[in-house]
């Protein structure tokens, strides 16, 4: 076997890199190692199509002419696309679960039932398993339920939260861990707890949020490395703070930046690159977004068709859907956005019921 070592390549004038034109083919049964580095080390002068490995996110990314975008791979396609679940809800508290196929437009269908009626809980998901935890019935509950995305039917018992939480507990997840933070016990808490999604059992202490807050339950999303908690209510005031955790470790949340508007009960979803925040209290139609791998304040994304709050969000790698909520009247409308672009939401279809305070998850979210 021959081996070629090259320390420096230049063009014929020795004032730049050589140009490789035409069709170039590299044949090997081994691998190709692309340039790599952190988000902060992204090159300053870039052209569309440039590709690198981001060591912060653990994903390949390419420059699309506007920004660095992760190379996306959908997983566990069902019925031609990723599946989103909308679970429970109130204020007429229910155990009903709806589902949609995110890649298509149309109305939701019945999936099955939770083990008990509840609302204002949290959710998490792997590519195969859906989780809902905590929430309220006549009282705050500590139960955790699970189901398998690929089948329809009723949820089963998973275990218990170490602390029962409702009133806006938030849920984030990677492929392996589900994270639940904040909410009411009934007093507001900053506690974060976690589960291992693939194995049933009770939650374990993870750390603390920077603030004790509730009504931030809808305001949580994930990449494969980070969980994001945005907005909420602290004391009598709504807040614009965004904080984050590193899902694979234990520890307290840290400051990330701020939303464009202080608000609670924000509808949130993400792919592996962007977190998108829609509506919230006070009743608003604002949609803003962050790049999860970096730090900083949210930026304007567009507007909802109708101002509202307490919407539930589900996502595929390319599309996000916000369902239900209040405008302030209860609604069953589902709206969608294309996550990789900015712009106003569009009509998707309807849920089987008018509801708010639902938990929601998908098998294509940003944490997978």
C-alpha angles and dihedrals in degrees: 000000000000124000128205120199117190121182099176138013125189138167122258092274092048091230100109147357119305119260115237110202134179123025116332120191127195114191121192143130090219123066146273119239112211124201111282141191146126126295089259090054096058109134118261099219110051140161129208112276098030111139135200142157114255108215092196096058097027091229139110112252136188135198109247096190094269107044144346109279128188120244100250128214119186116218137202097011111198123192088355097313148033118300126233124199127205110197133196120322140164167122080212087046114228141177094212120130122201128191137199135187100238097208093059133056122239146085125313122256132215114270102177138268139300118239087255137008112263145146140197093038132131134255141204135176146190121201089274108025133059120207133192122183140185124343133134139293115157083322137016112281135209099201124126119203130191140189138174116255095216094063133047122228143089125325122249134216115274102173140276138294113247085232123027109237136179137147096082108335108173129226132205131169150183125200089279110026136052116204125199121188141173125352134123126305073184089284112061115269138195094204119133119198132176145201135200101243098209095056127053119235146100125307124260130215113269106173138273139297117237089249138027104242147147138196085058092100093107090043099079133100140155150217118199089271107028138051115206125207114190134183125338138143123294114183106323094329134089113228136211097206122131118199133177144203132199102241098208094056136053122244148089127309120259133210116273105171139276139294117240089248133025107245147139134222091035118178108235139183138155148189119210092281110033138041114206123201120196133188123324141161123337085055104264141156095212120134118190135167146203135203100240097208092058134051129243146082124315120262132216114275103171139273138296117242087241129021112244149129142228093044119161118229132210129173150189121202089275109022135050127197128199116199136190123340132131130293076189088285113070113265138192095198120130118206127185141203134192101243098207093056132046126239145099124310122259133212114272105171139272139295118236089252143024107253148139135198091049123154115229141185142160140205091239105053126134097265094067 
